[in-house]
């Protein structure tokens, strides 16, 4: 049995820890059954965002008539869109591979295979058994396919196989209503595909603020058929086309939808079953995600887990942050030297059209926790820049504040450049007392998009149903300076 100082399962954010360990002179084993770089680089955020930008450009050109610019005959070269994506991904994978290869045999071994636990901190890979006192599980997730009669026989694509298409389908049914579904719907519609979304939840992107969910559905419905609250019952082929039978959960009526292709975008499933963590004693939850404590430790001494494998906040930037926490705690001499995972201000975005961005909690989250909050909201057209861009007033930002200390608890935006609107508040939530007072004290460039977020803090109201916390003397002031 070969012994290492550290075994890393997964080569996405896990490479960060492997690199740190190797630089410190540790003997490291990396196990990954796919190309180096993990989901984000090979089949996730990097390739999808490259192909989504041309989709954004198409919509910008179509909307340009609102500001007096008329663009005729918008044409898309699908092969060029896909070629640019593959070229960049291939280059990034090659660069990552070169970096790892430079260390092969020099304290770092790469096993391009699927490893599985066979004993206490013992992993079998390529017919060999390896062990280490420290193990990092960063194995991520894969697409989840719903159990639908006839779906496998009819055939379908997912967010991975969609990246290999050489031509856009003429029509497409997307099963799912989350962020992958709405991003892919935006992409394929912009490429000229007739798209139908079938979401099981009553809301699109249901983890967002309800108003944002409603706005995304409204705007996407102007371009495609969007059905929420539909349960897919079966799939099949007829007359050369694929079909889906789905039930409206509220009326119980059944409907048949036909298209050239079906896409499954119904969430992600844990990869834990591939490497059998139970064989080494590591506990997982009912969905197969690895259970960790506030230090990212599993229940087995020396085994840590980061990224999508723990089943929450499945974003590469979060996995990178978690890799820093895990590495620090692996090297800590005792628990007093460890750092706790901080998840109070995890930002994310949905790159559909309109764009969505969010950080922290929603208004209803605060109400459910009985936290007195102030809610601020502003439309894009509350600032001249929003009007200049041709917004119709439906794009907006929303902030959630702790009513007592004016601490920023959450921020949400839907509309052009939503990520740029929310990101500055991520910094504030991680600085000082986490209040919005720096915005009050600072000058904001005029006219600029950022004025919209500042205006939201000037339109404060109590959280829905929380007027009892404030009495009759509540005023929409800026609070006390910190």
Buried (B, 14 or more C-beta within 10 A) or exposed (E): EEEBBBBBBBBBBBBBBBBBBBEEEBBBBBBBBBBBBBBBBBBBBBBBBBBBBBBBEBBBBBBBEEEEEEEEEBEBEBEEBBEBBBEBBEEBBEEBBEEBEEBEEEBBBBBBBBBBBBEEBBBBBEEEEBBBBBBBBBBBBBBBBBEBEBBEEBEBBBBBEBBEBEEBBEBBBBBBBBBBBBBBBBBBBBBBBBBBBBBBBBBBBBBBBEBBBBBBBEBBEEBBBBBBBBBBBBBBEEEEBBBBBBBBBEEEEEBEBBBBBBBBBBBBBBBBEBBBBEBBBBEBEEEBBBBBEEBBBBEBEBBBBBBBBBBEBBBBBBBBBBBBBBBBBBBEEEEEEBBEBEEBBBBBBBBBBBBBBBBBBBBEBBBEEEBBBBBBBBBBBBBEBBBEBBBEEBBBBBBBBBBEEBBBBBBBBBBBBBBBBBBBBBEBBEEEEBBBBEBBEEEBEEEEBBBBBBBBBBBBBBBEEBEEBBEEEBEEEBBEEE
